[in-house]
């Protein structure tokens, strides 16, 4: 603020941008002093300062009025820790940021949160010193107008995405979204036991079957096509990506049953994944 006010007092304020009015560094100060001394303007202190104070006070009072009339009135009643069917979200003007951070890969969180904002701020601070000439009217700046429109579309898109929150687990899917019946037909006792483990251990909260269940993790309708037997075991026990490790939460028998059920999840007409090295080793056995 101090640097801004010093620059305003030393260099003045740009005229209202109009088509055809060009700003040039070489002649700017001369033209500005000619306007201030020979025109019908008013001094910055105290006339313009009083205008700024009045306008700032009006804005602050408007914000307070909106908060008092339209804002939330706080929680009602004692908190109930047994209620877990919640999807916490920030206020609407931060929803786009909520969506961006939720969709970012973990490796990009630090650059996006700490490095990029600092670079953008430095660029914006340096922009008036680097590009301070030319026409300021929006009618003669199509690239700037297009950039603002693209930003508005991006913010609107992310705000809309935040309302769906597919990255949040559906905490009641394990009890409210049963496994579709066709995934249990003609299954062995071990595979059906694995389906029970899938449901009881709340895997359905994050993974969907036949478009039923959570969306935080990938849909498992064709997981047996993507992962082999050993890869399924490793994924369940060690986790990976945004999936936690379940090695300490499942017994060996539960892991075996769960993997047996997951191996049945592949579309008709497609073969499940297989370990090519095992097939070669089997063919070499005497």
LOZA-278313 format. One record per residue (C-alpha): residue in three letters; y, z, x. Coordinates in steps of 0.2 Angstrom, whole numbers. Layout:
% LOZA-278313
{r=ALA&yy=Y&zz=Z&xx=X}
...
//
This chain:
% LOZA-278313
{r=UNK&yy=0&zz=0&xx=0}
{r=UNK&yy=12&zz=4&xx=14}
{r=UNK&yy=9&zz=-12&xx=23}
{r=UNK&yy=11&zz=-22&xx=6}
{r=UNK&yy=27&zz=-14&xx=3}
{r=UNK&yy=34&zz=-17&xx=20}
{r=UNK&yy=29&zz=-35&xx=19}
{r=UNK&yy=37&zz=-36&xx=1}
{r=UNK&yy=54&zz=-29&xx=8}
{r=UNK&yy=53&zz=-40&xx=24}
{r=UNK&yy=47&zz=-56&xx=17}
{r=UNK&yy=51&zz=-55&xx=-2}
{r=UNK&yy=40&zz=-60&xx=-17}
{r=UNK&yy=34&zz=-77&xx=-21}
{r=UNK&yy=43&zz=-86&xx=-35}
{r=UNK&yy=33&zz=-89&xx=-51}
{r=UNK&yy=20&zz=-103&xx=-47}
{r=UNK&yy=25&zz=-119&xx=-55}
{r=UNK&yy=19&zz=-137&xx=-52}
{r=UNK&yy=29&zz=-145&xx=-39}
{r=UNK&yy=36&zz=-129&xx=-31}
{r=UNK&yy=29&zz=-130&xx=-13}
{r=UNK&yy=29&zz=-115&xx=-1}
{r=UNK&yy=32&zz=-119&xx=17}
{r=UNK&yy=32&zz=-106&xx=31}
{r=UNK&yy=45&zz=-114&xx=41}
{r=UNK&yy=58&zz=-114&xx=27}
{r=UNK&yy=52&zz=-99&xx=17}
{r=UNK&yy=63&zz=-86&xx=23}
{r=UNK&yy=79&zz=-97&xx=23}
{r=UNK&yy=75&zz=-102&xx=5}
{r=UNK&yy=71&zz=-84&xx=0}
{r=UNK&yy=87&zz=-77&xx=7}
{r=UNK&yy=97&zz=-91&xx=-1}
{r=UNK&yy=90&zz=-86&xx=-18}
{r=UNK&yy=92&zz=-68&xx=-16}
{r=UNK&yy=110&zz=-69&xx=-11}
{r=UNK&yy=116&zz=-83&xx=-22}
{r=UNK&yy=105&zz=-81&xx=-37}
{r=UNK&yy=105&zz=-70&xx=-52}
{r=UNK&yy=90&zz=-58&xx=-46}
{r=UNK&yy=89&zz=-40&xx=-46}
{r=UNK&yy=86&zz=-28&xx=-30}
{r=UNK&yy=69&zz=-22&xx=-28}
{r=UNK&yy=75&zz=-4&xx=-26}
{r=UNK&yy=78&zz=3&xx=-39}
{r=UNK&yy=77&zz=-10&xx=-52}
{r=UNK&yy=60&zz=-17&xx=-49}
{r=UNK&yy=53&zz=0&xx=-44}
{r=UNK&yy=58&zz=7&xx=-61}
{r=UNK&yy=49&zz=-8&xx=-69}
{r=UNK&yy=33&zz=-5&xx=-59}
{r=UNK&yy=33&zz=13&xx=-64}
{r=UNK&yy=36&zz=10&xx=-82}
{r=UNK&yy=22&zz=-4&xx=-82}
{r=UNK&yy=10&zz=7&xx=-72}
{r=UNK&yy=13&zz=22&xx=-84}
{r=UNK&yy=10&zz=11&xx=-99}
{r=UNK&yy=-7&zz=5&xx=-92}
{r=UNK&yy=-12&zz=23&xx=-88}
{r=UNK&yy=-8&zz=29&xx=-105}
{r=UNK&yy=-17&zz=14&xx=-113}
{r=UNK&yy=-33&zz=18&xx=-102}
{r=UNK&yy=-32&zz=36&xx=-108}
{r=UNK&yy=-30&zz=31&xx=-126}
{r=UNK&yy=-45&zz=19&xx=-125}
{r=UNK&yy=-55&zz=33&xx=-117}
{r=UNK&yy=-51&zz=46&xx=-130}
{r=UNK&yy=-53&zz=34&xx=-145}
{r=UNK&yy=-68&zz=22&xx=-139}
{r=UNK&yy=-76&zz=32&xx=-125}
{r=UNK&yy=-92&zz=43&xx=-126}
{r=UNK&yy=-90&zz=61&xx=-133}
{r=UNK&yy=-103&zz=68&xx=-121}
{r=UNK&yy=-121&zz=74&xx=-125}
{r=UNK&yy=-126&zz=82&xx=-141}
{r=UNK&yy=-139&zz=96&xx=-141}
{r=UNK&yy=-150&zz=104&xx=-128}
{r=UNK&yy=-158&zz=91&xx=-115}
{r=UNK&yy=-176&zz=88&xx=-119}
{r=UNK&yy=-186&zz=84&xx=-103}
{r=UNK&yy=-201&zz=78&xx=-113}
{r=UNK&yy=-192&zz=62&xx=-119}
{r=UNK&yy=-196&zz=49&xx=-106}
{r=UNK&yy=-194&zz=33&xx=-116}
{r=UNK&yy=-177&zz=30&xx=-109}
{r=UNK&yy=-169&zz=15&xx=-100}
{r=UNK&yy=-153&zz=22&xx=-91}
{r=UNK&yy=-140&zz=10&xx=-87}
{r=UNK&yy=-122&zz=11&xx=-81}
{r=UNK&yy=-106&zz=7&xx=-91}
{r=UNK&yy=-104&zz=-11&xx=-97}
{r=UNK&yy=-92&zz=-16&xx=-83}
{r=UNK&yy=-105&zz=-11&xx=-70}
{r=UNK&yy=-120&zz=-19&xx=-78}
{r=UNK&yy=-119&zz=-35&xx=-68}
{r=UNK&yy=-120&zz=-25&xx=-52}
{r=UNK&yy=-135&zz=-15&xx=-59}
{r=UNK&yy=-144&zz=-32&xx=-62}
{r=UNK&yy=-139&zz=-39&xx=-45}
{r=UNK&yy=-146&zz=-23&xx=-36}
{r=UNK&yy=-161&zz=-23&xx=-46}
{r=UNK&yy=-165&zz=-41&xx=-42}
{r=UNK&yy=-162&zz=-40&xx=-24}
{r=UNK&yy=-176&zz=-39&xx=-12}
{r=UNK&yy=-177&zz=-22&xx=-3}
{r=UNK&yy=-173&zz=-31&xx=14}
{r=UNK&yy=-156&zz=-37&xx=7}
{r=UNK&yy=-150&zz=-20&xx=0}
{r=UNK&yy=-141&zz=-14&xx=15}
{r=UNK&yy=-132&zz=-31&xx=19}
{r=UNK&yy=-127&zz=-33&xx=1}
{r=UNK&yy=-121&zz=-15&xx=-1}
{r=UNK&yy=-113&zz=-11&xx=15}
{r=UNK&yy=-109&zz=-27&xx=25}
{r=UNK&yy=-105&zz=-41&xx=13}
{r=UNK&yy=-92&zz=-31&xx=3}
{r=UNK&yy=-83&zz=-26&xx=20}
{r=UNK&yy=-83&zz=-45&xx=25}
{r=UNK&yy=-76&zz=-50&xx=8}
{r=UNK&yy=-62&zz=-37&xx=9}
{r=UNK&yy=-57&zz=-42&xx=26}
{r=UNK&yy=-56&zz=-61&xx=21}
{r=UNK&yy=-46&zz=-56&xx=6}
{r=UNK&yy=-34&zz=-46&xx=17}
{r=UNK&yy=-32&zz=-60&xx=29}
{r=UNK&yy=-31&zz=-74&xx=16}
{r=UNK&yy=-12&zz=-73&xx=14}
{r=UNK&yy=-9&zz=-74&xx=32}
{r=UNK&yy=-21&zz=-89&xx=35}
{r=UNK&yy=-17&zz=-99&xx=19}
{r=UNK&yy=1&zz=-95&xx=14}
{r=UNK&yy=7&zz=-112&xx=11}
{r=UNK&yy=6&zz=-126&xx=-2}
{r=UNK&yy=7&zz=-126&xx=-21}
{r=UNK&yy=3&zz=-109&xx=-30}
{r=UNK&yy=1&zz=-116&xx=-47}
{r=UNK&yy=-17&zz=-115&xx=-54}
{r=UNK&yy=-14&zz=-133&xx=-61}
{r=UNK&yy=-14&zz=-140&xx=-43}
{r=UNK&yy=-28&zz=-129&xx=-37}
{r=UNK&yy=-44&zz=-136&xx=-45}
{r=UNK&yy=-56&zz=-128&xx=-32}
{r=UNK&yy=-48&zz=-110&xx=-35}
{r=UNK&yy=-50&zz=-113&xx=-54}
{r=UNK&yy=-68&zz=-119&xx=-52}
{r=UNK&yy=-72&zz=-104&xx=-41}
{r=UNK&yy=-65&zz=-91&xx=-54}
{r=UNK&yy=-75&zz=-100&xx=-68}
{r=UNK&yy=-91&zz=-99&xx=-58}
{r=UNK&yy=-88&zz=-81&xx=-55}
{r=UNK&yy=-85&zz=-78&xx=-73}
{r=UNK&yy=-101&zz=-87&xx=-78}
{r=UNK&yy=-111&zz=-77&xx=-64}
{r=UNK&yy=-104&zz=-60&xx=-70}
{r=UNK&yy=-108&zz=-65&xx=-88}
{r=UNK&yy=-126&zz=-70&xx=-83}
{r=UNK&yy=-130&zz=-55&xx=-73}
{r=UNK&yy=-123&zz=-44&xx=-87}
{r=UNK&yy=-134&zz=-52&xx=-100}
{r=UNK&yy=-149&zz=-50&xx=-88}
{r=UNK&yy=-145&zz=-32&xx=-87}
{r=UNK&yy=-148&zz=-29&xx=-105}
{r=UNK&yy=-167&zz=-35&xx=-103}
{r=UNK&yy=-171&zz=-25&xx=-88}
{r=UNK&yy=-188&zz=-33&xx=-84}
{r=UNK&yy=-188&zz=-23&xx=-68}
{r=UNK&yy=-189&zz=-6&xx=-77}
{r=UNK&yy=-206&zz=0&xx=-82}
{r=UNK&yy=-211&zz=1&xx=-100}
{r=UNK&yy=-215&zz=19&xx=-100}
{r=UNK&yy=-225&zz=19&xx=-116}
{r=UNK&yy=-235&zz=3&xx=-113}
{r=UNK&yy=-251&zz=12&xx=-108}
{r=UNK&yy=-252&zz=20&xx=-125}
{r=UNK&yy=-243&zz=7&xx=-136}
{r=UNK&yy=-249&zz=-9&xx=-128}
{r=UNK&yy=-268&zz=-10&xx=-129}
{r=UNK&yy=-277&zz=-22&xx=-118}
{r=UNK&yy=-280&zz=-38&xx=-128}
{r=UNK&yy=-298&zz=-39&xx=-135}
{r=UNK&yy=-303&zz=-55&xx=-126}
{r=UNK&yy=-301&zz=-47&xx=-109}
{r=UNK&yy=-315&zz=-35&xx=-114}
{r=UNK&yy=-328&zz=-47&xx=-122}
{r=UNK&yy=-344&zz=-50&xx=-112}
{r=UNK&yy=-339&zz=-38&xx=-99}
{r=UNK&yy=-350&zz=-26&xx=-90}
{r=UNK&yy=-350&zz=-7&xx=-91}
{r=UNK&yy=-341&zz=-6&xx=-74}
{r=UNK&yy=-328&zz=-19&xx=-79}
{r=UNK&yy=-324&zz=-10&xx=-95}
{r=UNK&yy=-323&zz=6&xx=-86}
{r=UNK&yy=-310&zz=-2&xx=-75}
{r=UNK&yy=-300&zz=-8&xx=-90}
{r=UNK&yy=-300&zz=10&xx=-95}
{r=UNK&yy=-294&zz=16&xx=-78}
{r=UNK&yy=-280&zz=2&xx=-79}
{r=UNK&yy=-274&zz=9&xx=-96}
{r=UNK&yy=-276&zz=28&xx=-92}
{r=UNK&yy=-267&zz=27&xx=-75}
{r=UNK&yy=-253&zz=18&xx=-84}
{r=UNK&yy=-254&zz=1&xx=-74}
{r=UNK&yy=-249&zz=-7&xx=-90}
{r=UNK&yy=-232&zz=1&xx=-89}
{r=UNK&yy=-228&zz=-11&xx=-75}
{r=UNK&yy=-240&zz=-26&xx=-77}
{r=UNK&yy=-242&zz=-37&xx=-92}
{r=UNK&yy=-258&zz=-44&xx=-99}
{r=UNK&yy=-256&zz=-59&xx=-111}
{r=UNK&yy=-237&zz=-55&xx=-112}
{r=UNK&yy=-241&zz=-37&xx=-117}
{r=UNK&yy=-235&zz=-23&xx=-106}
{r=UNK&yy=-221&zz=-20&xx=-93}
{r=UNK&yy=-213&zz=-33&xx=-82}
{r=UNK&yy=-208&zz=-24&xx=-67}
{r=UNK&yy=-224&zz=-30&xx=-58}
{r=UNK&yy=-231&zz=-48&xx=-58}
{r=UNK&yy=-242&zz=-53&xx=-74}
{r=UNK&yy=-260&zz=-50&xx=-70}
{r=UNK&yy=-268&zz=-64&xx=-81}
{r=UNK&yy=-272&zz=-74&xx=-65}
{r=UNK&yy=-272&zz=-60&xx=-52}
{r=UNK&yy=-290&zz=-64&xx=-47}
{r=UNK&yy=-285&zz=-82&xx=-43}
{r=UNK&yy=-271&zz=-75&xx=-31}
{r=UNK&yy=-281&zz=-61&xx=-22}
{r=UNK&yy=-298&zz=-59&xx=-16}
{r=UNK&yy=-309&zz=-44&xx=-18}
{r=UNK&yy=-304&zz=-36&xx=-2}
{r=UNK&yy=-285&zz=-40&xx=-5}
{r=UNK&yy=-286&zz=-32&xx=-22}
{r=UNK&yy=-294&zz=-16&xx=-15}
{r=UNK&yy=-280&zz=-16&xx=-1}
{r=UNK&yy=-266&zz=-19&xx=-14}
{r=UNK&yy=-272&zz=-5&xx=-25}
{r=UNK&yy=-275&zz=8&xx=-11}
{r=UNK&yy=-260&zz=4&xx=0}
{r=UNK&yy=-248&zz=-4&xx=-12}
{r=UNK&yy=-235&zz=-17&xx=-6}
{r=UNK&yy=-218&zz=-24&xx=-11}
{r=UNK&yy=-212&zz=-13&xx=-25}
{r=UNK&yy=-229&zz=-7&xx=-29}
{r=UNK&yy=-233&zz=11&xx=-24}
{r=UNK&yy=-249&zz=16&xx=-15}
{r=UNK&yy=-263&zz=23&xx=-27}
{r=UNK&yy=-275&zz=28&xx=-14}
{r=UNK&yy=-272&zz=46&xx=-17}
{r=UNK&yy=-272&zz=45&xx=-36}
{r=UNK&yy=-288&zz=36&xx=-38}
{r=UNK&yy=-306&zz=41&xx=-34}
{r=UNK&yy=-317&zz=28&xx=-25}
{r=UNK&yy=-327&zz=26&xx=-41}
{r=UNK&yy=-310&zz=23&xx=-51}
{r=UNK&yy=-304&zz=10&xx=-38}
{r=UNK&yy=-321&zz=1&xx=-38}
{r=UNK&yy=-321&zz=0&xx=-57}
{r=UNK&yy=-302&zz=-5&xx=-58}
{r=UNK&yy=-305&zz=-19&xx=-45}
{r=UNK&yy=-320&zz=-25&xx=-54}
{r=UNK&yy=-310&zz=-27&xx=-70}
{r=UNK&yy=-296&zz=-36&xx=-60}
{r=UNK&yy=-308&zz=-48&xx=-53}
{r=UNK&yy=-311&zz=-54&xx=-71}
{r=UNK&yy=-293&zz=-59&xx=-74}
{r=UNK&yy=-292&zz=-78&xx=-71}
{r=UNK&yy=-289&zz=-92&xx=-83}
{r=UNK&yy=-303&zz=-102&xx=-90}
{r=UNK&yy=-307&zz=-117&xx=-79}
{r=UNK&yy=-301&zz=-109&xx=-63}
{r=UNK&yy=-312&zz=-101&xx=-50}
{r=UNK&yy=-307&zz=-84&xx=-44}
{r=UNK&yy=-301&zz=-82&xx=-26}
{r=UNK&yy=-314&zz=-80&xx=-12}
{r=UNK&yy=-315&zz=-76&xx=6}
{r=UNK&yy=-319&zz=-91&xx=15}
{r=UNK&yy=-324&zz=-82&xx=31}
{r=UNK&yy=-337&zz=-72&xx=21}
{r=UNK&yy=-344&zz=-89&xx=14}
{r=UNK&yy=-346&zz=-95&xx=32}
{r=UNK&yy=-354&zz=-79&xx=38}
{r=UNK&yy=-367&zz=-80&xx=23}
{r=UNK&yy=-371&zz=-98&xx=28}
{r=UNK&yy=-375&zz=-93&xx=46}
{r=UNK&yy=-387&zz=-79&xx=42}
{r=UNK&yy=-405&zz=-83&xx=46}
//
